Amino acid sequence: MLTAEVFNWTGHVLRIPRTRLAEGLARPEARQTGVYLLLGEDSSGELAYIGETEDMAQRLSQHARERDWWDEAVLITTYGDALHKAHVKYLESNLVNAALGAGNRRLENGNKPAGASLNEAATANMESFLETLHMVLPAIKVDLFRSGRRGSEVDLDQGTPLPEGQEFILRVPKHGIEARAILANQEMIVQAGSRIRENWVGDRKHNTHYWKIHDTIKQGGLIIASDDGAVLAQPFAFSSPSAAAAVITGRAANGRTAWKTPTGQSYAEWEEERLSKGLSS
């Protein structure tokens, strides 16, 4: 199990593997009012469910009996059980909208929750709570609400200014692929206007599931087909060079060798050089 807290924040987050559900639901915070996430996958891929309840332990016990696909739960509560029904309905509605906007996983939620009407002060408190929550969740590897989209759509003929960071280029002339990326803030940000493969041609059983990212980007309208190949319409951030290389080429790829600096160094060579300089300084 993982817990997450932030100094001067009233919230509390608990991530529970299903194999330790009984232990997790025995904790005092599991009896509180809050919102929760169920994370897992079914035969069609990764799946999530977002809900709210006045008794987390009771509701998750019900889900354990009725839903087989999930393997982790994330409980979001506060110290002192300060949330009430209107608060959690407001949070649930906002989290569902955020997850749909990010498009990282399918949601099992049948309908968008209506939310709740809060006064101005309560709304401000919940917005502040959500702002901190969206910083806390990635720290415990919950990326349901984090979109890979970066920046806004650009005129592809004019290109887009590069952000600060190390530039890398990936070329596969045989397939008309030429992509630019910037390594910044621990993300490989592939730039708008990069020429990529329109369809995934690799193995969809590959355990990295990079094909799912390719499908999501295409379904989200970020891959634009043209007579001379497909183009990425908007900057998109990847967690690793290999994830970026696989989506660009439409098949599993070793990003450490596929991406090159403008001077011709591979990513692996560039990284090794930086490590050597760091150790010798």
C-alpha positions in Angstrom: 0.0 0.0 0.0 1.0 3.6 -0.6 -0.1 6.7 1.2 0.4 10.3 0.1 0.2 13.5 2.1 1.2 17.1 1.6 2.2 19.6 4.2 -0.6 22.0 5.0 -3.1 20.0 2.8 -6.1 18.4 4.5 -6.3 15.6 2.0 -5.1 12.0 2.3 -4.6 9.5 -0.5 -4.3 5.7 0.0 -3.5 3.3 -2.9 -4.4 -0.3 -2.2 -3.6 -3.3 -4.3 -6.6 -5.6 -4.5 -4.5 -8.4 -2.9 -4.4 -6.3 0.3 -7.9 -5.0 0.1 -9.0 -6.4 3.4 -6.0 -4.8 5.2 -6.5 -1.5 3.5 -10.3 -1.3 4.2 -9.6 -1.9 7.9 -7.8 1.5 8.1 -9.9 4.3 9.8 -9.9 6.5 6.7 -11.6 3.8 4.7 -14.8 4.4 6.8 -14.9 8.0 5.8 -16.7 10.0 3.1 -14.6 10.4 0.0 -14.0 9.7 -3.7 -12.2 6.6 -5.0 -10.7 5.2 -8.2 -10.7 1.6 -9.4 -7.8 0.8 -11.8 -7.2 -2.3 -13.8 -7.9 -3.7 -17.3 -10.3 -6.0 -19.1 -10.0 -7.8 -22.4 -10.2 -4.5 -24.3 -7.4 -2.8 -22.4 -6.9 -0.5 -19.4 -10.0 0.6 -17.5 -10.9 2.8 -14.6 -14.0 3.7 -12.5 -14.5 6.9 -10.4 -17.0 7.0 -7.6 -18.0 8.7 -4.4 -19.5 7.3 -1.2 -20.1 8.1 2.5 -18.4 4.8 3.5 -15.4 3.8 1.4 -15.0 0.3 3.0 -18.6 -0.7 2.4 -18.7 0.5 -1.2 -15.3 -1.1 -2.1 -16.4 -4.4 -0.6 -19.4 -4.2 -2.9 -17.2 -3.5 -5.9 -15.0 -6.5 -4.9 -18.0 -8.8 -5.2 -19.5 -7.2 -8.4 -16.5 -6.1 -10.5 -13.7 -8.5 -11.4 -11.5 -6.4 -13.7 -9.9 -4.0 -11.2 -6.7 -4.7 -9.3 -6.0 -1.5 -7.4 -8.1 1.1 -5.6 -7.2 4.7 -4.7 -9.1 6.2 -1.7 -9.2 10.0 -1.5 -10.3 11.4 1.9 -9.4 14.1 4.4 -8.2 14.3 7.9 -11.0 14.5 10.4 -13.5 13.2 7.8 -14.2 16.8 6.7 -15.9 16.0 3.4 -19.6 15.7 3.1 -21.9 14.3 0.3 -22.0 17.6 -1.7 -18.2 17.9 -1.6 -17.5 14.4 -2.9 -20.2 14.7 -5.6 -18.4 17.8 -6.8 -15.0 16.1 -6.7 -16.4 13.0 -8.5 -17.8 15.1 -11.3 -14.6 17.1 -11.8 -12.4 13.9 -11.7 -14.6 12.2 -14.3 -14.4 15.2 -16.6 -10.6 15.3 -16.1 -10.2 11.6 -16.9 -12.3 11.9 -20.0 -10.2 14.9 -21.1 -6.9 13.1 -20.5 -8.0 10.0 -22.4 -5.5 7.7 -20.7 -8.0 5.0 -20.0 -11.5 4.0 -20.8 -14.0 4.8 -18.0 -16.6 2.3 -16.8 -18.7 5.1 -15.5 -21.9 4.9 -17.6 -22.9 8.6 -17.3 -21.1 11.8 -16.4 -22.1 12.6 -12.8 -24.1 15.7 -12.3 -21.9 17.1 -9.5 -23.2 19.3 -6.7 -24.1 22.9 -6.2 -21.7 24.5 -3.6 -21.5 28.0 -2.4 -18.6 30.2 -3.5 -16.4 29.5 -0.5 -16.9 25.7 -0.7 -16.3 25.7 -4.5 -13.0 27.6 -3.9 -12.0 25.0 -1.3 -12.7 22.1 -3.5 -10.9 23.6 -6.5 -7.8 24.1 -4.2 -8.2 20.5 -3.0 -8.3 19.3 -6.6 -5.3 21.3 -7.6 -3.2 19.7 -4.9 -4.7 16.3 -5.6 -3.6 16.5 -9.3 0.0 17.0 -8.0 -0.2 14.2 -5.5 -1.6 11.4 -7.7 1.3 11.3 -10.2 3.7 11.0 -7.3 2.1 7.6 -6.5 2.1 6.6 -10.2 -1.6 7.4 -10.8 -1.6 9.0 -14.2 -5.3 8.7 -15.0 -5.8 12.5 -15.2 -2.5 13.4 -16.9 -2.7 14.0 -20.6 0.3 13.7 -22.9 -0.9 16.7 -24.9 1.4 19.7 -24.7 0.7 23.2 -26.0 -1.9 24.0 -28.6 -2.5 23.2 -32.2 -0.1 25.0 -34.6 0.2 25.8 -38.3 2.1 22.8 -39.4 3.6 24.7 -42.4 5.1 27.2 -40.0 6.3 24.8 -37.4 6.4 25.5 -33.6 9.1 27.0 -31.4 11.0 24.4 -29.5 10.9 24.5 -25.7 14.1 24.5 -23.6 15.9 21.2 -23.5 18.0 18.7 -25.5 16.8 18.2 -29.1 16.6 14.7 -30.6 15.7 13.6 -34.1 14.3 10.2 -35.3 14.4 9.4 -39.0 13.2 6.3 -41.0 13.4 7.5 -44.6 12.0 4.3 -46.0 8.7 5.1 -44.4 8.8 8.8 -44.6 9.2 9.2 -40.8 11.0 12.2 -39.4 10.3 13.4 -35.9 11.7 16.0 -33.6 11.6 15.8 -29.8 12.8 17.8 -26.9 13.8 16.1 -23.6 12.5 18.5 -20.9 11.2 18.0 -17.4 11.9 14.2 -17.6 9.6 13.9 -20.6 10.3 13.2 -24.3 8.1 15.8 -26.0 7.6 15.0 -29.7 6.9 18.2 -31.6 4.0 19.2 -33.7 4.7 18.7 -37.4 6.7 15.5 -36.9 6.0 12.9 -39.6 5.0 9.7 -38.0 3.4 6.4 -39.1 -0.4 6.7 -39.4 -1.2 3.2 -38.3 0.3 0.8 -35.8 1.9 -2.1 -37.7 3.7 -3.9 -34.8 2.5 -6.6 -32.5 -0.5 -5.6 -30.4 0.4 -8.3 -27.9 3.7 -6.6 -27.0 3.8 -6.2 -23.2 4.7 -2.5 -23.3 1.2 -1.7 -24.8 2.7 1.3 -26.7 0.1 0.5 -29.4 -2.6 1.7 -27.0 -0.9 5.1 -26.8 -0.8 5.2 -30.6 -4.5 4.3 -30.8 -5.4 6.9 -28.2 -3.5 9.7 -30.1 -5.0 8.7 -33.4 -8.6 8.5 -32.0 -8.0 11.9 -30.4 -7.4 13.5 -33.8 -3.7 14.2 -33.2 -2.5 12.2 -36.2 -3.4 14.0 -39.5 -3.2 12.0 -42.7 -1.9 13.6 -45.9 -0.8 12.6 -49.3 2.8 12.4 -48.3 2.4 10.7 -44.9 0.9 11.4 -41.4 1.7 14.4 -39.2 1.5 14.9 -35.5 -0.9 17.9 -35.0 0.1 18.8 -31.5 3.1 18.3 -29.2 2.8 15.1 -27.2 4.8 14.1 -24.1 6.0 10.5 -23.6 7.5 9.0 -20.4 10.5 7.5 -22.2 12.5 7.6 -25.4 11.3 4.1 -26.3 7.6 5.0 -25.8 8.1 8.0 -28.1 10.0 6.0 -30.7 7.4 3.2 -30.8 4.5 5.5 -31.3 6.3 7.4 -34.0 7.3 4.3 -35.9 4.2 2.3 -35.2 6.0 -0.6 -33.8 8.2 -1.6 -30.8 11.5 0.3 -31.0 14.6 1.0 -28.9 14.4 4.7 -28.3 17.9 4.8 -26.8 19.4 4.0 -30.2 16.6 5.4 -32.5 16.7 9.0 -31.3 19.8 11.0 -32.3 21.1 14.4 -31.4 21.6 17.0 -34.2 25.3 16.0 -34.1 24.5 12.3 -34.6 24.9 10.9 -31.1 22.3 8.3 -30.1 20.3 9.0 -26.9 22.3 6.2 -25.2 25.6 7.8 -26.2 24.4 11.3 -25.1 23.3 9.9 -21.8 26.6 8.1 -21.2 28.6 11.2 -22.0 26.5 13.3 -19.5 27.0 10.6 -16.8 30.7 10.5 -17.4 31.0 14.2 -17.1 28.9 14.2 -13.9 31.1 11.5 -12.3 34.3 13.2 -13.2 33.3 16.7 -11.9 
